[in-house]
Every structure is written in structure tokens, then in C-alpha cells.
């Protein structure tokens, strides 16, 4: 049984070799994430390796450019890390100098001015707690309230209940969008957005064949979630920073709520952060981690993500294998409960959604082995995927970037092919592809859906039931 949910792995030193990348794809990785918060100077060579593997395997691979956004970070620390004792006083200032055992750079003057005595400061994804005990014009004095605290260079800072508006792309983000486009990335992931404005700004800077993923990681985004979902192509439940902002115990219900909302609106969902955290150091997962992956699949996530487990972990191959096996095991049970997705989709009298729901109904016949979706822009592919049909989904697009983009979607096998010139040509292309699909035999049925007129990205308005060999 092939898995339907997809695996997204973060690129890093642990998997940069071509042999490792090749093995990861064999084990079930469908997409790679480039973290633009870190050094990406050599990433072009890595992408070249991935595209070679893609061609060799005949499997489209999606690339996600994850922008840094407005995440607050400390500067560099001497030797990369600095031990801070419990109750030790420490300084955050706006000097652009390497930190030491009594200070570190925090280059955000407006925020330094806003901080007050008693404010809590969380550093390194909430691992270490500090409290503000004093301040001057360009610095604040903080006291360490954690044991075994080690500050590392460029780690993120979170300040609970700090209300500041961040509604624009940073200069770095704009530069990274240009770089991501040149590198051939298929998705742009927006970090720390608070509302839909950042999405609309990014949309003006990217090509139509690049999708936008909105990372949900703060209270403001949750307050504006309906508008964000409407404006974006996909959502990432970024549970690390989200947990710091809303509290760890609130994350499970928010994860379920976001997946449900996205299902209703036919938008893809990625669940991320610490899914197999223990496998950074260990070659086996905990039972709780296995359950976490299964829960995301049961809830309806399209994609589950590996971060440090793949990028810098000691056992990236084992981590991907564990994730893939868990997905397959869970989907064996879940396929009997997948009809729930059809019932949750909001059509709002949308004729295209209604057409594709009828496609899903036809495809529930056990003799129907596949749905072939001609999709120039990827929109139809996204809609069919969101409806979770029982039959396999094969998408066809003349645009290689669209083919790569939709390969991240649940259940989609993406094929790049010439565009159909007309009805007969559409059937000719379909028959060519069916011959290559080993799971389809003579007398099996295939549902073919497309938009007329051919050659234009528009609405899906045609459905044909084809008996193979007839």
C-alpha cells in the first residue's frame, strides 16, 4: 500500500549527500524545505542533486522556501554558545557585537523601548526563561530563571503579551523570495504572519505557479484565521512557536480546529514541529511520537514535517522510515472513515466544487481505479485532493512548476505532460499515461476531468468515465 499523506523533510547537513537524498525519496519523502533563517549559500548545489533524483525516479519533488519573517533573534555568541547560571544577570542591547558571558545583541530598538520591568522573555523556542529587572536607553537587564541555560547564536526570542504590529515583508524576506524563485522553489512559506496582508503582499512578488503556505504560530493569526485561509493556498500548523504563544496545552485543539477549517475550505494542511524530536539523537521513536503522527493523519493532515530530525539529526533515514510506516499503518484504518471529508466541504453554491464532488462519488465504485485531473494552474488538483477520493489521483499539467507544487498534496501522483489541444488529444494523452500506470488494467474504469476550453487555466467543467481498452 502506498501512502497518501506526504512527508516534508527539512534540508540540512545530515542529508546533503546525494546518496542520502536519494534514499530519503525512496523511503517516502515527497518534498524538501529550505529554511531561509539559516545559511543557504550552498543550497543551489543541493537542489541540483534533488532535481537529478527527481528525473531518475520519475517522481515530482516539491521545494518549499521557508522565509524567516519577523522572528526576533539574539545575535552571535562567542564560540557559538554561552552558559548562563541560574539567577545570573545578563544584558540584551542593540550593539552589533558578538556576545559574551554578560551581554548579547538584540537589534530591535523599538522592542527594547517597549520592554518593562517584570516582562518575561523566552529564548530558544521557550527552553530558557528570563525576567526583565531593569533597563536603560538602548538595553535591558534580565535575570536567568532557568537551570542549565546555554545561549546559542541567533536563537529566537519570544516575549509573551508583547503587542506589536508586523504586517509587512522584511527586506530579507523580499530578497529571499527572489532567490527562491531563481532556485525553482514551488512554495513560499510565510513566517509569523498576523493576518492576510502579508499573503497579499507576497502574492504580488511571486509567479502564479508558486503556492503560498501560511505558518500559523501566534494568537493574532488565530484571530484572523478565516481571512488567512481564504487568501492562502495552504496552512502550516507550526506548533513550536504557536505553543510558546498560546500555551502547550492549547495546541492539540487548535491543530484539530485548523485542519477542520482547511478541510471545509479545500485548503491543504501541514503539521510541523517535534514530530520525531527524540530521533535527533536516538534511532527509534517514542510511542508518544508515533501517536502524534497518527493523530495528524487521523485528523486529516495532507503533510507531516520533519525539521531538525532530518536537517541535523543523527538518524534521518530511520526518522523518515518511521514516519512513512506510521502513515501507511494509520491510513489502512482511516480509509473506511474518509467519507467524512466530503460531508465537511463547504461548496457555497460553487459549481466547480459540486462537479468535483460528483467525480468523487463516481470514483467510490471499486471498478474505478483512478481520477485523472488535467490541471493547468493546480486549482483542480487541490480541490480533488481535498475531497479525499478512494481512487488514486493522477494530475496532469503542462507546467513543470505546477506539477512539482501539487506533488505535496494528499494522494496526488503528479505528471508533467504536454497540454491537450482538444477532446481527442485529451483522450490520447490519458491513454498514454494509463499505459504507464501499472495499477490500471484493461476493463478498469478511470474518471477523467478537465476544463474547457483547453489551454487555459479556468474552471473544471467536464467529466468523462472511460473504460480502459474500450
N, C-alpha and C positions, 0 to 999 in steps of 0.2 A: 504493500500500500504506500503510495506517495503522499507526502504531507501536503496540506492545502495552505495552512498558515505559513508565513515566510519568516526567515531568520535574517536579521540585520547585524552585521559584525563591525565593530569599530577598528579602523586601521591603526596599527602601532608597531613598534619594533619587534614584538613577538611573532608577527605574521608577515613581515615584509618580504621574506624569500618567496620566489615563485613556486617552489615545491609546497610550501605551507599554504599559500593562497589557493593552489590547485586542489590540495587535499580538503581545504575548507569548503570549496564549492562542491566537491564530491560528497561531502558529509551533509550538505544541505544549506549552506549559506547562499542567499539569493541577492543580497545587496551589501555594500560596504559604506560605512560612514567615515567621512573625513572631518575631524574635529579641528576647526579653524581657531580654536582657543590656544592650540599648541603649534609648534613649528611645522610648517608644511613645505619647507624649501625643497625637499626631495620627493614630493608626492607625485610629480609628473611621471617619474620612472616607475613608481608602484602602480599607477593607473595603466601604464603601458603593459605591464605584466598582466593586470586583470583583463584587459581587452584581448590579449593573446589567448588567455584561458577561455574567455567567452567564445572566441572564434573556434577554438579547438573543441570545446564541449558542445557547441551549438546551443548554448543556453544564455539568454539575455541576462545581464547583470546590471542592477541599478546602482548609481553612485549618489550619495547624499552629502551635500556640503552643509555642515552644521556650523552656523555663524556664532561668534562669541556673544554678540549682543551687549547689553549694558551690565553684565555681571560685574560686581565690584570685586576687585582683587588687590591683594597686597603686592608689593614689588619683590625684587630679588632679595634673597637672604644669603649671607656669606656661607660658602661651601654647600649651598642648596638647602640647608636645614639648620634650625637653631632650637635648642632645648630651652623651654621656659618653665621655671619652677612654679609650684602652686603658691598663690598669693604674691608672686613677683610683679612688680610694677613694670610697665612696658609703654612705649610711645608709638603712636601712629602719627606720621607727619606727611606733609606734601613735598618733601625733598626728594629729588630723583637721584638717590644714592643707594648703594647696596646696603641692606640691613645688617644688624649685628645683634649682640646679646641684650641691647636695651632699646632698640628702635627698628622700625621698618617703614618703607614708603607706602603711603596710601594716597595716591594722587587725585583726590576728589575734594577740592577746596570747599565746594558748596555743601557737601555732606559733612565735612569736618565742622563747619559752622553750625550745622543743624543739630549735631550731637549734644546731649546734655548729660549731666551727672546722673548716674543710675541707669542709663541706656545699656542694654545687653548687646554684645557683639559675638556672633558665632563665626568661627573660621574653619576652613577645610571641610565643607559640606556638613557643618554643625558638630564636628568632632570635638572642638575646643571652645570653651565658653570664657568670655572676658566681660568685665564690667567697667563702664566709664567712671572714673573717680575725680577727674579734673580736666581742664582744657586751657589752651592759650589761643592766640590768633590763628596759627597755622598747624596746630597739633592737638591731640587729646591724649591724656594719660589713662591707661587702662590697667586693670589688675587681672591676672590669670586666675580663673576659678576652676580649672581642670587639673587633674594629676596627669603625669606622663605626657605633657604637652610638647609637641615638636612642630614648630612652624616651618613649612616648606615654601620655597619660592613660588610666587604667582598663584597662591591658593585663594579660593573665593571667600568673600565675606558676606554674611547676611546680618542685617540689623532689623530685628522684629519691630513691626509697627512704625517703620520709617516711611512716611508718605511723601514720595517724590514722583513726579510725572516723567516717564520716559517713553515718548511717543514717536521718536524719530530714529532712523537707522544711524549708527555711528559712522564716522569716516572709515574706520577699519572694515565695518560690515559692507559698505558700498564697494570698497576696494576688493574685498573677498568675493563679492558677487561677480565682479568682472573676472577674477581669477577662476572661480568655479565654472563660469560659462566657457572660458578658454579650455579648461580641463575636460569639458564634456560632462559635467555633473547633470543629473536628471531631476534632482530635487534640491531645493533650498530650505533648510530648517531654520526658522526664526526663533531666537532665544529671548526669554524674558519679556515677551510682548505683554501689554496690559489690555489692549483692545484691538479692534480690526484695523486701525490706522496704519500700523506697521506693515500689515499684509498688503494693503492698497498701495503703500509707498514702494514696497519690494516688487509688486506686480509690474510697476512701470519700468523697472530696471532689468527685468528678465524676459527671455523669449517665451513665446506661447507654449512651446513644447517642454518647458521646465515647470514642475509642480512645486507647490509651497506646502511645507509642513509647519504647523504652528505648535510650538512646545508650550504646554500648559504647566507652569511652575510657580504661580503666585496667586494671591487672593483676587487681585484686580482682574486677571484673565478669567477666573471663575465667575466673577460678577458679570462679565461681558461675553460669556461663553456662546450664547446663541448667535450673536453677530459674528464672532470669530469663526464658528463652524460654518456659517453661511458664506463667509468670504474666502475661506481656506480650501485646500484640496485634501488635506489630511491633518490629523491631530497626533501629537506625541504626548503621552502621559509621562512627563519627566518627573518621576516620583522622588528623586533625591532632593532637589531644591524645593519641590512642592511640599514635601514632608516638613522641611525646615520652616516654611512659611505658615502652614496651616496646622501642623502637628501630625506626628506619625500615625496616630490612631484614626485620623480623619481620612487618610489616603485611600483605604480599601473602598469605602462607599463612594468617594469621588471618582475613583477608577471605574467602578461599575456604572455610575451615572454618566460619565463621559462616553463610555462605549455604547451605552443605550442611545444617547442623544445622536451620536455619529451614525449608528445603525438606522435610526429614524430618518436621517437626512442623507443617507447613502454616501457617507464620508469614511475614509479609511482611518484606522487607529493603530498606532504603535505603542506598545507598553515597554517602558525602559527603566533602567537603573537597578543594579544589585540583584539581578535575577539569579545569577550563579556566583555571587560575590566570593564565597568560600573557595571557589575553584581558581582564584587568582594564585592561591598558594597550595591548594590540595587537588589531587587528581580525581576525587569523587565529590559529588554534591551532597548537601544535606537533604533530608526528607522534606523539610520546610521549603527549600528552594524548588524542588521538583513540584511540590504542591502549588507554589506560586506561579510557575509556568503553566501548569494545567488549569489553574483558576482563570488566567488571562485567556486561554483558549476556550474554556467553557463559556466565558462571558462574551466572547465574540471578537477578540482582537484579531486584526489582519496579520500583524507582525509583532514579534518579540525581539528585543535587542540585547546584545552583549556589548558591554563597554570595556572596562579595564580587564575583564576576563579574557577578552580577545587581544586587546591592544598591548598590554604589558604583562599579562598573566603567564604563569609557568606551564599551563596545560590548555592552550586554546583549542587544540583538536578535540580533546576529551570534552571540553565545555560545549562545543558545537554538536558533537555526537550525542551528548546527554540531552541537549535541548531538542534535537531532531527526534530522538526516540520518544521523548515525553510528548511532543506534539502528536506524533503518529498514534501513540497509545491512547491519548485523550480523544483524538478525532474518530477513532474506531467506535467509541461510545457515543460521541456527540452527534454523529451523522444522523442518528434517529431523532434528534431534537432540533435539527437545523431549520425546520419549517417555521420556528418562532420568528426568524428574521423577516420572512415575508409579511407576517402579520404586524410587525412593528414599523414598516416603512411608510412614511407619510408621503402620499402622492400629490396632495394639494391640487387635484384635478390636472396633474401633469401627464399629458398623453404619452410622452416618451417612457416614463416610468410604468405606465399602465401597459404599454406594449411589451416592455421587458419583463414585467411580472407574468404576462401571458406566456412569454418564452420559458420562464422558469416552470410554469405549470406543465407545459408540454414536455419539458426535459425531465420531469419526475417519472415519466414512463421508463421502465427498466430497459427497454429496447433502444432508448436514446442515449448514445454514448458520449456525445459532445455537443457543446454550443460553440459555433464558430462566429466570432464577432468581428466584423470589419469596422475598424475604428481609427479614423484619421487623426483625431485630436486626443483620443484616450478617454473621452467622456463616457461613451457607451460601455467600454471595458470596465470602468469604475462602477457604473450602475449595475451591470450584470454581476460583477464580483460581490457587490454589497448585498445582493439578494440571495447569496449562498445556495446556488442550484446544486442538485445532486450530481448532474452530469459534469464532465470536465469542461473547463472554459479555455478555448483557444482563441487568442486575439491576433488579428492581422492588421498591421499598419505599414504604410509606405515610409513612414518617418522613423528612422532608427532610434532617435531620442525618445519618441513616444513608446516604442517597443520596449526600450530599457526602463522607462518610467513605470509602465503598468506591470512590469515583472515583479514589482514589490507588492502587488495586490493579491489578496487571498484567492487561491485556487487558479490563478492565471498562468497559462503557458503562453509566452509571448513570442510571436513570429514576425520578423521583418520581411515584407514581400512587396512587390510592385502593386500599385493601385489598380483597381478594376476600372476598365473603360466602359463597361456596360453590364447588363444582366448576364449574357452568355460568358463574358470574361470573368465575372464574379464566380460563376459555377466552375469554370475551368481552373481558376486559382484554388478554389475549395477542394476540387478533386485531386489536384497536385499535392496539396498539403495532407489530405486524408490518406493518400498512399504512403506517406512518410510516418503517419501516426500508427504505431504498431497495435495499439489497443482497439482500433476500429477495424471491423471485418465486414465482408460482404453481407448484405441484408440488415446490417445495423442501421439505425436512424441517426441523423445529425440535424440539429436545428441551425440554420444559417440566418443571421440578422445583419442588416446594413442600413445605411441611409441613402436615399435617392434625392437628387441626382448624385452619381458617383463623382469622385474627385474633389468634393467639397466637405469641409468639416461642418456638419449640421446635425439635424436630429435623426435618430433612428426611426424609420417608418416602414421597414419591410422585414417580414419573417417568412422563411421557407423551410418546410420539413422535407428533407432529402433522404431517400433510401439508397444506401451505398450499393453500387453495382447496377442500379436501375437505369 
